[in-house]
Amino acid sequence: MLFPMNHCCFLIFFIFVTFSAKAFELRSFSTDYCTNYPEGTRALPELWKHCCLIHDLNFWAGGSSRDRKTADLQLRTCIEDTGAVSTAWLMYLGVRAGSFSPIKYSDKRWGNGWPGRKMNLPLTLEEVERIDLELGQDSSIPFSIKNDFLRSLYLRLDEV
């Protein structure tokens, strides 16, 4: 006998674990802030730019469908807090409608940081830790935004 039975079971188990425990690549974060939309008013050209940065971070990280809705609502609330209420609603409706668009840009879709990962699944602790590590190396994001964002990801884990 070429392979004893216990070796065959081990080989089958090894193959199963290898293919089922696929680790997904995490792309580096990038943003264009308020995609194809102004980041503020003429007088204050970056008034709600930080809101779009936070929204882009959420889109990059991804998560469940509920997380997506929450991210869109947070964008609206953040822009409303700048005093631009009508702009907040317009952008909110735009990002919500964009999810139904037949045209999908891979770098703009929900969870775009994880190529090959199923969309709309809650993030795992391992994925949040990888996001934390990746953002820890990014000095272009203001510390307070990065810290608040990472805190929100860890809090999401407690909700699952």
DSSP file with accessible surface (Angstrom, degrees, kcal/mol):
  #  RESIDUE AA STRUCTURE BP1 BP2  ACC     N-H-->O    O-->H-N    N-H-->O    O-->H-N    TCO  KAPPA ALPHA  PHI   PSI    X-CA   Y-CA   Z-CA
    1    1 A M              0   0  201      0, 0.0     0, 0.0     0, 0.0     0, 0.0   0.000 360.0 360.0 360.0 127.1    0.0    0.0    0.0
    2    2 A L        +     0   0  159      1,-0.2     0, 0.0     2,-0.0     0, 0.0   0.943 360.0  20.8 -68.5 -51.2    1.5    3.3   -1.1
    3    3 A F  S    S-     0   0  111      4,-0.0    -1,-0.2     3,-0.0     5,-0.1  -0.978  81.9-130.9-119.7 120.9   -0.2    5.5    1.5
    4    4 A P    >>  -     0   0   56      0, 0.0     4,-1.7     0, 0.0     3,-0.8  -0.301  33.6-104.3 -62.1 158.0   -1.6    4.1    4.7
    5    5 A M  H 3> S+     0   0  140      1,-0.3     4,-2.2     2,-0.2     5,-0.2   0.870 119.6  54.5 -55.5 -42.5   -5.2    5.1    5.5
    6    6 A N  H 3> S+     0   0  111      1,-0.2     4,-1.9     2,-0.2    -1,-0.3   0.849 106.9  52.1 -66.2 -29.4   -4.2    7.6    8.2
    7    7 A H  H <> S+     0   0  102     -3,-0.8     4,-2.5     2,-0.2    -1,-0.2   0.890 108.0  51.2 -70.8 -38.0   -1.8    9.4    5.8
    8    8 A C  H  X S+     0   0   42     -4,-1.7     4,-2.7     2,-0.2     5,-0.2   0.926 109.8  49.6 -63.8 -43.1   -4.6    9.7    3.2
    9    9 A C  H  X S+     0   0   76     -4,-2.2     4,-2.6     1,-0.2    -2,-0.2   0.918 112.0  48.6 -61.9 -41.9   -6.9   11.3    5.9
   10   10 A F  H  X S+     0   0  133     -4,-1.9     4,-2.9    -5,-0.2    -2,-0.2   0.927 111.2  49.9 -62.9 -44.0   -4.2   13.7    6.8
   11   11 A L  H  X S+     0   0   81     -4,-2.5     4,-2.4     2,-0.2    -2,-0.2   0.930 112.4  46.7 -62.4 -43.9   -3.6   14.6    3.2
   12   12 A I  H  X S+     0   0  119     -4,-2.7     4,-2.5     2,-0.2    -1,-0.2   0.934 113.6  49.0 -64.3 -43.8   -7.3   15.2    2.5
   13   13 A F  H  X S+     0   0  130     -4,-2.6     4,-2.7    -5,-0.2     5,-0.2   0.927 110.9  50.6 -61.0 -44.9   -7.6   17.3    5.7
   14   14 A F  H  X S+     0   0  113     -4,-2.9     4,-2.5     1,-0.2    -2,-0.2   0.926 111.5  47.2 -60.7 -44.7   -4.5   19.3    4.8
   15   15 A I  H  X S+     0   0   81     -4,-2.4     4,-2.2     2,-0.2     5,-0.3   0.933 112.5  50.0 -63.6 -44.0   -5.9   20.1    1.3
   16   16 A F  H  X S+     0   0  139     -4,-2.5     4,-2.2    -5,-0.2     5,-0.2   0.944 113.4  44.8 -60.5 -47.9   -9.3   21.0    2.7
   17   17 A V  H  X S+     0   0   56     -4,-2.7     4,-1.8     1,-0.2    -1,-0.2   0.915 111.3  54.1 -65.5 -40.3   -7.7   23.4    5.3
   18   18 A T  H  < S+     0   0   72     -4,-2.5    -1,-0.2    -5,-0.2    -2,-0.2   0.924 116.1  36.8 -61.3 -43.6   -5.4   25.0    2.8
   19   19 A F  H  < S+     0   0  163     -4,-2.2     3,-0.5    -5,-0.2    -1,-0.2   0.787 117.9  49.2 -83.8 -25.9   -8.1   25.8    0.4
   20   20 A S  H  < S+     0   0   76     -4,-2.2     2,-0.3    -5,-0.3    -2,-0.2   0.742 103.9  59.7 -86.1 -20.2  -10.8   26.8    2.9
   21   21 A A  S  < S+     0   0   70     -4,-1.8     2,-0.3    -5,-0.2    -1,-0.2  -0.235  73.1 165.4-101.3  46.7   -8.6   29.1    5.0
   22   22 A K        -     0   0  137     -3,-0.5     2,-0.4    -2,-0.3    -3,-0.1  -0.442  28.6-143.8 -67.4 123.2   -7.8   31.5    2.1
   23   23 A A        -     0   0   82     -2,-0.3     2,-0.3     1,-0.0    -1,-0.1  -0.759  16.0-134.5 -88.0 133.3   -6.4   34.7    3.4
   24   24 A F        -     0   0   49     -2,-0.4     2,-0.1     1,-0.1    92,-0.1  -0.692  14.9-117.5 -92.0 143.2   -7.4   37.7    1.5
   25   25 A E        -     0   0  122     90,-0.4     2,-0.6    -2,-0.3    92,-0.1  -0.444  21.7-143.7 -70.4 145.2   -5.1   40.4    0.4
   26   26 A L        -     0   0   22     88,-0.2    88,-0.2    -2,-0.1     2,-0.1  -0.964  13.7-143.6-114.5 115.6   -5.7   43.9    1.8
   27   27 A R        -     0   0   97     86,-3.0     3,-0.1    -2,-0.6     2,-0.0  -0.417  29.7 -94.7 -71.4 154.4   -5.0   46.7   -0.6
   28   28 A S        -     0   0   84      1,-0.1     2,-0.2    -2,-0.1    -1,-0.1  -0.373  47.8-102.8 -65.2 146.9   -3.5   49.9    0.6
   29   29 A F        +     0   0   16     -3,-0.1     2,-0.3   105,-0.1    -1,-0.1  -0.471  46.0 170.0 -73.8 139.0   -6.0   52.6    1.4
   30   30 A S        -     0   0   93     -2,-0.2     2,-0.3    26,-0.1    30,-0.1  -0.980   9.4-168.2-144.4 154.8   -6.5   55.4   -1.1
   31   31 A T        -     0   0   41     -2,-0.3     3,-0.1     1,-0.1    22,-0.1  -0.989  29.3-171.8-142.8 149.2   -9.1   58.2   -1.3
   32   32 A D        -     0   0   62      1,-0.4     2,-0.2    -2,-0.3     4,-0.2   0.044  46.4-140.2-118.3  17.2  -10.3   60.8   -3.8
   33   33 A Y  S    S+     0   0   63      1,-0.1     2,-1.6    19,-0.1    -1,-0.4  -0.411  78.3  16.6  61.7-119.8  -12.5   62.2   -1.0
   34   34 A a  S >  S-     0   0    5     -2,-0.2     3,-2.7     3,-0.2    -1,-0.1  -0.579  92.5-134.2 -88.2  81.8  -15.9   63.3   -2.4
   35   35 A T  T 3  S-     0   0   50     -2,-1.6    -2,-0.1     1,-0.3    -1,-0.0  -0.024  78.6 -15.7 -42.9 118.9  -15.8   61.4   -5.7
   36   36 A N  T 3  S+     0   0  166     -4,-0.2    -1,-0.3     1,-0.1    -3,-0.1   0.764 122.4  93.8  55.2  29.0  -16.9   63.7   -8.5
   37   37 A Y  S <  S-     0   0   77     -3,-2.7    -3,-0.2    54,-0.0    -1,-0.1  -0.994  84.5 -94.1-146.1 147.4  -18.4   66.2   -6.0
   38   38 A P        -     0   0   80      0, 0.0     8,-0.1     0, 0.0     3,-0.1  -0.252  22.1-141.7 -61.2 150.0  -17.0   69.3   -4.3
   39   39 A E  S    S-     0   0   53      6,-0.4     9,-2.1     2,-0.1    10,-0.8   0.325  76.6 -23.5 -92.9   5.9  -15.4   68.8   -0.9
   40   40 A G  S    S-     0   0    9      7,-0.2     2,-0.1     6,-0.2     6,-0.0  -0.968  84.7 -58.1 176.7-164.5  -16.9   72.1    0.4
   41   41 A T        -     0   0   60      3,-1.6     6,-0.2    -2,-0.3    -2,-0.1  -0.381  51.9-100.7 -93.6 176.3  -18.2   75.5   -0.6
   42   42 A R  S    S+     0   0  248      1,-0.2    -1,-0.1    -2,-0.1     0, 0.0   0.915 126.1  44.0 -64.0 -41.1  -16.5   78.2   -2.5
   43   43 A A  S    S+     0   0   90      1,-0.3    -1,-0.2     2,-0.1     0, 0.0   0.855 129.9  25.8 -72.0 -35.5  -15.8   80.1    0.7
   44   44 A L  S >  S-     0   0   99      1,-0.1     3,-1.8     2,-0.0    -3,-1.6  -0.737  72.5-178.8-129.0  81.4  -14.7   76.9    2.5
   45   45 A P  T 3  S+     0   0   85      0, 0.0    -6,-0.4     0, 0.0     3,-0.1   0.615  82.3  39.6 -65.4 -11.8  -13.5   74.5   -0.1
   46   46 A E  T >  S+     0   0  126      1,-0.1     3,-0.8     2,-0.1     4,-0.5   0.060  75.7 127.2-121.7  28.8  -12.6   71.6    2.3
   47   47 A L  T <  S+     0   0   49     -3,-1.8    -7,-0.2     1,-0.3     3,-0.1   0.859  88.3  15.3 -57.7 -44.7  -15.6   72.0    4.6
   48   48 A W  T >> S+     0   0    8     -9,-2.1     4,-1.4     1,-0.1     3,-0.7   0.201  90.9 112.5-118.3  19.4  -16.9   68.4    4.5
   49   49 A K  H <> S+     0   0   44    -10,-0.8     4,-2.0    -3,-0.8     3,-0.2   0.893  76.2  56.6 -58.2 -40.4  -13.7   66.7    3.0
   50   50 A H  H 3> S+     0   0   82     -4,-0.5     4,-2.3     1,-0.2    -1,-0.3   0.843 101.7  57.5 -63.3 -30.8  -13.1   64.9    6.3
   51   51 A b  H <> S+     0   0    2     -3,-0.7     4,-2.2     1,-0.2    -1,-0.2   0.909 107.4  46.8 -64.8 -41.9  -16.6   63.4    6.1
   52   52 A a  H  X S+     0   0    4     -4,-1.4     4,-2.8     2,-0.2    -2,-0.2   0.858 108.8  55.5 -69.0 -34.9  -15.8   61.9    2.7
   53   53 A L  H  X S+     0   0    7     -4,-2.0     4,-2.3     2,-0.2    -2,-0.2   0.946 109.4  46.3 -61.3 -46.4  -12.4   60.6    4.0
   54   54 A I  H  X S+     0   0   51     -4,-2.3     4,-2.2     2,-0.2    -2,-0.2   0.919 112.8  50.2 -63.0 -41.6  -14.3   58.7    6.8
   55   55 A H  H  X S+     0   0   14     -4,-2.2     4,-2.5     1,-0.2    -2,-0.2   0.921 109.9  50.4 -63.7 -41.7  -16.8   57.4    4.3
   56   56 A D  H  X S+     0   0   26     -4,-2.8     4,-2.4     2,-0.2    -1,-0.2   0.882 107.8  53.6 -64.4 -37.7  -14.0   56.2    2.0
   57   57 A L  H  X S+     0   0    0     -4,-2.3     4,-2.5     2,-0.2    -1,-0.2   0.932 110.1  47.7 -60.5 -44.0  -12.3   54.4    4.9
   58   58 A N  H  X S+     0   0    4     -4,-2.2     4,-2.8     1,-0.2    53,-0.3   0.907 111.8  49.2 -63.9 -41.0  -15.6   52.6    5.6
   59   59 A F  H  < S+     0   0   21     -4,-2.5    52,-2.4     2,-0.2    53,-1.2   0.872 111.2  50.4 -66.5 -36.5  -15.9   51.6    2.0
   60   60 A W  H  < S+     0   0    2     -4,-2.4    53,-1.9    51,-0.2    54,-0.3   0.942 115.6  41.4 -65.3 -46.2  -12.4   50.4    1.8
   61   61 A A  H  < S-     0   0    0     -4,-2.5    -2,-0.2    -5,-0.2    -1,-0.2   0.890  92.2-175.5 -71.4 -40.6  -12.8   48.2    5.0
   62   62 A G     <  +     0   0    0     -4,-2.8     2,-0.3    -5,-0.2    61,-0.2  -0.372  12.3 162.1  77.5-157.2  -16.3   46.9    4.1
   63   63 A G        -     0   0    1     59,-0.1    57,-0.7    -4,-0.1    58,-0.3  -0.958  45.8 -12.2 135.9-154.2  -18.4   44.8    6.3
   64   64 A S  B  >  -a  120   0A  21     -2,-0.3     4,-1.8    56,-0.2    57,-0.2  -0.184  65.1-105.0 -77.6 170.5  -22.0   43.8    6.5
   65   65 A S  H  > S+     0   0   55     55,-0.7     4,-2.2     1,-0.2     5,-0.2   0.881 124.4  54.7 -61.1 -37.8  -24.9   45.4    4.7
   66   66 A R  H  > S+     0   0  154      1,-0.2     4,-2.5     2,-0.2    -1,-0.2   0.892 104.6  53.0 -63.3 -39.8  -25.9   47.1    7.9
   67   67 A D  H  > S+     0   0   15      2,-0.2     4,-2.5     1,-0.2    -1,-0.2   0.882 107.6  52.6 -61.9 -38.6  -22.4   48.6    8.2
   68   68 A R  H  X S+     0   0   32     -4,-1.8     4,-2.2     2,-0.2    -2,-0.2   0.935 109.9  46.9 -63.2 -47.4  -22.8   50.0    4.7
   69   69 A K  H  X S+     0   0  112     -4,-2.2     4,-2.4     1,-0.2    -2,-0.2   0.920 112.4  50.8 -61.8 -40.8  -26.1   51.7    5.6
   70   70 A T  H  X S+     0   0   58     -4,-2.5     4,-2.6     1,-0.2    -2,-0.2   0.911 108.4  51.9 -63.1 -42.6  -24.5   53.0    8.8
   71   71 A A  H  X S+     0   0    2     -4,-2.5     4,-1.9     2,-0.2    -1,-0.2   0.909 110.5  48.3 -61.5 -41.3  -21.5   54.4    6.9
   72   72 A D  H  X S+     0   0    0     -4,-2.2     4,-2.0     2,-0.2    -1,-0.2   0.909 112.3  48.3 -67.0 -40.4  -23.8   56.2    4.4
   73   73 A L  H  X S+     0   0   67     -4,-2.4     4,-2.7     1,-0.2    -2,-0.2   0.892 109.4  53.4 -66.1 -37.9  -25.9   57.7    7.3
   74   74 A Q  H  X S+     0   0   90     -4,-2.6     4,-2.7     2,-0.2    -1,-0.2   0.875 106.2  53.3 -65.0 -36.9  -22.7   58.8    9.1
   75   75 A L  H  X S+     0   0    6     -4,-1.9     4,-2.3     2,-0.2     5,-0.2   0.952 110.9  46.5 -60.0 -48.9  -21.7   60.6    5.9
   76   76 A R  H  X S+     0   0   46     -4,-2.0     4,-2.7     1,-0.2    -2,-0.2   0.944 114.4  46.7 -59.4 -47.6  -25.0   62.5    5.8
   77   77 A T  H  X S+     0   0   60     -4,-2.7     4,-2.3     1,-0.2    -1,-0.2   0.907 110.8  52.3 -63.2 -42.4  -24.8   63.3    9.5
   78   78 A b  H  X S+     0   0   26     -4,-2.7     4,-0.5     2,-0.2    -1,-0.2   0.929 112.7  44.2 -61.1 -44.7  -21.2   64.5    9.3
   79   79 A I  H ><>S+     0   0    0     -4,-2.3     3,-1.3     1,-0.2     5,-1.3   0.906 110.7  54.9 -69.6 -38.3  -22.0   66.8    6.4
   80   80 A E  H ><5S+     0   0   49     -4,-2.7     3,-2.2     1,-0.3    -1,-0.2   0.903 100.7  60.9 -58.6 -38.4  -25.2   68.1    8.1
   81   81 A D  H 3<5S+     0   0  130     -4,-2.3    -1,-0.3     1,-0.3    -2,-0.2   0.694  97.0  59.0 -64.8 -18.5  -23.0   69.0   11.1
   82   82 A T  T <<5S-     0   0   38     -3,-1.3    -1,-0.3    -4,-0.5    -2,-0.2   0.540 122.8-107.3 -83.2  -8.3  -21.0   71.4    8.9
   83   83 A G  T < 5S+     0   0   61     -3,-2.2     2,-1.3    -4,-0.3     3,-0.2   0.336  89.0 118.4  99.0  -3.5  -24.3   73.2    8.2
   84   84 A A     >< +     0   0   16     -5,-1.3     4,-2.4     1,-0.2     5,-0.1  -0.512  29.6 158.2 -95.6  68.5  -24.7   72.0    4.6
   85   85 A V  H  > S+     0   0   78     -2,-1.3     4,-2.1     1,-0.2    -1,-0.2   0.917  70.8  46.1 -64.0 -46.6  -28.0   70.1    5.2
   86   86 A S  H  > S+     0   0   98     -3,-0.2     4,-2.3     1,-0.2    -1,-0.2   0.911 113.9  49.9 -66.6 -36.9  -29.2   70.1    1.6
   87   87 A T  H  > S+     0   0   26      2,-0.2     4,-2.9     1,-0.2     5,-0.3   0.903 107.5  55.7 -64.2 -39.3  -25.8   68.9    0.4
   88   88 A A  H  X S+     0   0    0     -4,-2.4     4,-2.4     1,-0.2    -2,-0.2   0.930 110.6  43.4 -59.7 -45.5  -25.8   66.2    3.0
   89   89 A W  H  X S+     0   0  108     -4,-2.1     4,-2.8     2,-0.2     5,-0.2   0.901 112.9  52.3 -68.9 -38.6  -29.1   64.8    1.8
   90   90 A L  H  X S+     0   0  100     -4,-2.3     4,-2.1     2,-0.2    -2,-0.2   0.942 113.2  43.8 -62.9 -45.0  -28.0   65.1   -1.9
   91   91 A M  H  X S+     0   0   19     -4,-2.9     4,-2.7     2,-0.2     5,-0.2   0.896 112.6  52.9 -68.0 -39.2  -24.8   63.2   -1.2
   92   92 A Y  H  X S+     0   0   42     -4,-2.4     4,-2.3    -5,-0.3     5,-0.2   0.950 110.9  45.9 -60.0 -48.5  -26.6   60.6    0.9
   93   93 A L  H  X S+     0   0  101     -4,-2.8     4,-2.7     1,-0.2    -1,-0.2   0.887 112.1  53.8 -62.9 -35.8  -29.1   59.9   -1.8
   94   94 A G  H  X S+     0   0   45     -4,-2.1     4,-2.1    -5,-0.2    -2,-0.2   0.929 110.4  43.8 -64.5 -45.3  -26.3   59.8   -4.4
   95   95 A V  H  X S+     0   0   36     -4,-2.7     4,-0.8     2,-0.2    -1,-0.2   0.870 115.3  49.2 -71.2 -33.1  -24.3   57.2   -2.4
   96   96 A R  H >< S+     0   0   47     -4,-2.3     3,-0.8    -5,-0.2     4,-0.4   0.931 113.1  46.4 -68.5 -44.2  -27.4   55.1   -1.7
   97   97 A A  H >< S+     0   0   60     -4,-2.7     3,-1.9     1,-0.2     4,-0.5   0.862 102.9  66.0 -65.1 -33.7  -28.4   55.2   -5.4
   98   98 A G  H >< S+     0   0   39     -4,-2.1     3,-1.0     1,-0.3    -1,-0.2   0.802  90.3  63.9 -59.5 -27.4  -24.9   54.3   -6.5
   99   99 A S  T << S+     0   0   32     -4,-0.8    -1,-0.3    -3,-0.8    -2,-0.2   0.731 104.3  47.2 -70.6 -17.7  -25.3   50.9   -4.9
  100  100 A F  T <  S+     0   0  164     -3,-1.9    -1,-0.2    -4,-0.4    -2,-0.2   0.455  85.7 117.1 -98.8  -3.1  -28.0   50.2   -7.4
  101  101 A S    <   -     0   0   40     -3,-1.0    -3,-0.0    -4,-0.5    -4,-0.0  -0.398  63.5-141.9 -66.8 138.9  -26.0   51.4  -10.4
  102  102 A P  S    S+     0   0  127      0, 0.0     2,-0.6     0, 0.0    -1,-0.1   0.721  86.9  80.2 -72.8 -16.9  -25.2   48.7  -13.0
  103  103 A I        -     0   0  106     -5,-0.0     2,-0.5     2,-0.0    -2,-0.1  -0.805  65.6-175.8 -92.8 118.2  -21.8   50.4  -13.5
  104  104 A K        -     0   0  118     -2,-0.6     2,-0.6     5,-0.0     3,-0.1  -0.971  16.1-155.9-120.0 125.0  -19.5   49.3  -10.7
  105  105 A Y    >>  -     0   0  145     -2,-0.5     3,-2.3     1,-0.1     4,-1.0  -0.890  15.5-142.2 -96.6 123.9  -16.0   50.6  -10.2
  106  106 A S  T 34 S+     0   0   75     -2,-0.6     3,-0.3     1,-0.3    -1,-0.1   0.816 100.8  52.2 -60.1 -30.3  -13.9   48.1   -8.3
  107  107 A D  T 34 S+     0   0   86      1,-0.2    -1,-0.3    -3,-0.1   -77,-0.1   0.467 113.6  44.5 -86.4   2.8  -12.0   50.8   -6.4
  108  108 A K  T <4 S+     0   0   68     -3,-2.3    -2,-0.2     2,-0.1    -1,-0.2   0.460  88.7 106.1-118.4  -6.6  -15.4   52.4   -5.3
  109  109 A R  S >< S-     0   0   58     -4,-1.0     3,-1.4    -3,-0.3     2,-0.1  -0.308  85.0 -83.5 -77.0 161.0  -17.4   49.4   -4.3
  110  110 A W  T 3  S+     0   0    5      1,-0.3   -50,-0.1     2,-0.1    -1,-0.1  -0.407 118.1  14.8 -61.5 128.4  -18.1   48.4   -0.7
  111  111 A G  T >  S+     0   0    8    -52,-2.4     3,-2.1   -53,-0.3    -1,-0.3   0.766  77.4 156.4  77.2  27.8  -15.2   46.5    0.8
  112  112 A N  T <   +     0   0   21     -3,-1.4   -52,-0.2   -53,-1.2   -51,-0.1   0.650  62.0  70.4 -66.4 -11.8  -12.8   47.5   -2.1
  113  113 A G  T 3  S+     0   0    0    -53,-1.9   -86,-3.0   -54,-0.4    -1,-0.3   0.682  94.3  60.0 -74.5 -14.8   -9.8   47.0    0.1
  114  114 A W  S X  S-     0   0    2     -3,-2.1     3,-1.7   -54,-0.3    -1,-0.2  -0.739  74.5-162.5-116.9  81.3  -10.4   43.2    0.0
  115  115 A P  T 3  S+     0   0   29      0, 0.0   -90,-0.4     0, 0.0     3,-0.1  -0.428  80.8  15.4 -63.5 131.8  -10.3   41.9   -3.6
  116  116 A G  T 3  S+     0   0   58      1,-0.3     2,-0.3    -2,-0.1     3,-0.0   0.279  94.7 125.0  90.6 -11.4  -11.9   38.5   -3.8
  117  117 A R  S <  S-     0   0   23     -3,-1.7    -1,-0.3    -6,-0.2     2,-0.1  -0.604  70.5-105.4 -82.4 141.9  -13.6   38.7   -0.4
  118  118 A K    >   -     0   0  158     -2,-0.3     3,-0.6    -3,-0.1    -1,-0.1  -0.437  39.5-124.6 -63.0 134.5  -17.4   38.2   -0.3
  119  119 A M  T 3  S+     0   0   90      1,-0.2   -54,-0.1    -2,-0.1   -55,-0.1  -0.372  84.0  30.3 -76.8 160.4  -19.2   41.5    0.2
  120  120 A N  B 3  S+a   64   0A  72    -57,-0.7   -55,-0.7     1,-0.2    -1,-0.2   0.645  83.0 125.8  67.7  19.6  -21.6   42.2    3.0
  121  121 A L    <   -     0   0   82     -3,-0.6    -1,-0.2   -58,-0.3     3,-0.1  -0.866  68.7-103.9-101.0 142.6  -20.1   39.8    5.5
  122  122 A P        -     0   0   56      0, 0.0   -59,-0.1     0, 0.0     2,-0.1  -0.292  42.7-103.1 -59.4 148.6  -19.2   41.2    8.9
  123  123 A L        -     0   0   13    -61,-0.2     2,-0.2    30,-0.1   -59,-0.1  -0.448  33.5-132.3 -70.9 147.6  -15.4   41.8    9.4
  124  124 A T     >  -     0   0   60     -2,-0.1     4,-2.5     1,-0.1     5,-0.2  -0.550  24.0-107.6 -93.4 165.7  -13.5   39.3   11.5
  125  125 A L  H  > S+     0   0   79      1,-0.2     4,-2.6     2,-0.2     5,-0.2   0.917 121.6  53.6 -58.1 -42.1  -11.1   40.2   14.3
  126  126 A E  H  > S+     0   0  119      1,-0.2     4,-1.9     2,-0.2    -1,-0.2   0.895 109.1  48.3 -62.1 -40.2   -8.2   39.1   12.0
  127  127 A E  H  > S+     0   0   19      2,-0.2     4,-2.4     1,-0.2    -1,-0.2   0.918 111.0  49.9 -68.0 -41.6   -9.4   41.5    9.2
  128  128 A V  H  X S+     0   0    1     -4,-2.5     4,-2.8     1,-0.2    -2,-0.2   0.919 110.1  51.5 -63.4 -39.8   -9.8   44.4   11.6
  129  129 A E  H  X S+     0   0   95     -4,-2.6     4,-2.4    -5,-0.2    -1,-0.2   0.889 109.2  50.1 -64.6 -36.5   -6.3   43.8   13.0
  130  130 A R  H  X S+     0   0   92     -4,-1.9     4,-2.6     2,-0.2    -1,-0.2   0.896 111.1  49.1 -68.0 -39.1   -5.0   43.8    9.4
  131  131 A I  H  X S+     0   0    0     -4,-2.4     4,-2.9     2,-0.2     5,-0.3   0.936 110.5  51.2 -62.4 -44.8   -6.8   47.1    8.7
  132  132 A D  H  X S+     0   0   56     -4,-2.8     4,-1.9     1,-0.2    -2,-0.2   0.928 111.8  46.8 -57.8 -47.3   -5.3   48.5   12.0
  133  133 A L  H  X S+     0   0  119     -4,-2.4     4,-0.8     2,-0.2    -1,-0.2   0.931 113.0  49.0 -62.3 -44.9   -1.8   47.4   10.9
  134  134 A E  H >< S+     0   0   44     -4,-2.6     3,-0.9     1,-0.2     4,-0.2   0.932 114.0  44.6 -62.4 -45.7   -2.2   48.8    7.4
  135  135 A L  H >< S+     0   0    0     -4,-2.9     3,-1.5     1,-0.2    -1,-0.2   0.792 100.9  68.9 -72.9 -25.2   -3.5   52.2    8.6
  136  136 A G  H 3< S+     0   0   53     -4,-1.9    -1,-0.2    -5,-0.3    -2,-0.2   0.787 101.3  48.3 -61.3 -24.9   -0.9   52.4   11.3
  137  137 A Q  T << S+     0   0  144     -3,-0.9     2,-0.8    -4,-0.8    -1,-0.3   0.478  91.9  92.7 -92.6  -3.5    1.6   52.9    8.5
  138  138 A D    X   +     0   0   28     -3,-1.5     3,-0.6    -4,-0.2    -1,-0.1  -0.809  44.1 174.9 -99.6 107.4   -0.4   55.6    6.8
  139  139 A S  T 3   +     0   0  118     -2,-0.8    -1,-0.1     1,-0.2     4,-0.1   0.489  67.9  78.5 -89.0  -1.0    0.6   59.0    7.9
  140  140 A S  T 3  S+     0   0   84      2,-0.1    -1,-0.2     3,-0.0    -2,-0.0   0.673  79.4  77.9 -81.2 -15.2   -1.6   60.8    5.4
  141  141 A I  S <  S-     0   0    6     -3,-0.6     5,-0.0    -6,-0.2    -3,-0.0  -0.823  94.4-109.5 -96.1 126.9   -4.8   60.2    7.5
  142  142 A P     >  -     0   0   66      0, 0.0     4,-2.6     0, 0.0     3,-0.3  -0.252  26.5-122.5 -54.6 140.2   -5.1   62.6   10.5
  143  143 A F  H  > S+     0   0  154      1,-0.2     4,-3.1     2,-0.2     5,-0.2   0.877 108.7  52.4 -54.7 -44.4   -4.6   60.7   13.8
  144  144 A S  H  > S+     0   0   73      2,-0.2     4,-2.4     1,-0.2    -1,-0.2   0.905 111.8  45.9 -64.6 -39.0   -8.0   61.5   15.3
  145  145 A I  H  > S+     0   0   22     -3,-0.3     4,-2.5     2,-0.2    -1,-0.2   0.940 115.2  47.0 -66.9 -45.9   -9.8   60.3   12.2
  146  146 A K  H  X S+     0   0   26     -4,-2.6     4,-2.7     2,-0.2     5,-0.2   0.936 114.0  47.7 -60.4 -46.2   -7.8   57.1   12.1
  147  147 A N  H  X S+     0   0   63     -4,-3.1     4,-2.4    -5,-0.2    -2,-0.2   0.924 113.6  46.2 -64.3 -45.4   -8.2   56.5   15.8
  148  148 A D  H  X S+     0   0   89     -4,-2.4     4,-2.2    -5,-0.2    -1,-0.2   0.895 113.2  50.8 -63.7 -40.8  -12.0   57.0   15.7
  149  149 A F  H  X S+     0   0    7     -4,-2.5     4,-1.9    -5,-0.2    -2,-0.2   0.948 111.5  46.0 -63.2 -48.7  -12.4   54.9   12.6
  150  150 A L  H  X S+     0   0   14     -4,-2.7     4,-2.3     1,-0.2     5,-0.2   0.907 110.5  54.1 -63.2 -39.3  -10.4   51.9   14.1
  151  151 A R  H  X S+     0   0  124     -4,-2.4     4,-2.2    -5,-0.2    -1,-0.2   0.924 107.2  51.6 -59.1 -42.3  -12.3   52.2   17.4
  152  152 A S  H  X S+     0   0   38     -4,-2.2     4,-1.7     1,-0.2    -1,-0.2   0.875 108.0  52.0 -64.6 -35.3  -15.6   52.0   15.4
  153  153 A L  H  X S+     0   0    1     -4,-1.9     4,-1.1     2,-0.2    -1,-0.2   0.923 109.9  47.8 -66.3 -43.5  -14.3   48.8   13.7
  154  154 A Y  H  X S+     0   0   73     -4,-2.3     4,-0.9     1,-0.2     3,-0.3   0.881 110.1  53.3 -66.1 -34.4  -13.4   47.1   17.0
  155  155 A L  H >X S+     0   0   92     -4,-2.2     4,-0.8     1,-0.2     3,-0.5   0.858 100.7  61.0 -67.1 -34.2  -16.9   48.1   18.3
  156  156 A R  H >X S+     0   0   27     -4,-1.7     3,-0.8     1,-0.2     4,-0.7   0.868  97.3  59.7 -57.4 -36.8  -18.5   46.5   15.3
  157  157 A L  H >< S+     0   0   40     -4,-1.1     3,-0.7    -3,-0.3    -1,-0.2   0.857 100.7  54.6 -62.3 -34.7  -17.0   43.2   16.4
  158  158 A D  H << S+     0   0  133     -4,-0.9    -1,-0.3    -3,-0.5    -2,-0.2   0.734 103.0  57.7 -69.9 -22.6  -18.8   43.4   19.7
  159  159 A E  H <<        0   0  110     -4,-0.8    -1,-0.2    -3,-0.8    -2,-0.2   0.657 360.0 360.0 -81.6 -18.8  -22.1   43.8   17.9
  160  160 A V    <<        0   0  129     -4,-0.7    -3,-0.0    -3,-0.7    -4,-0.0  -0.326 360.0 360.0 -76.0 360.0  -21.8   40.5   16.0
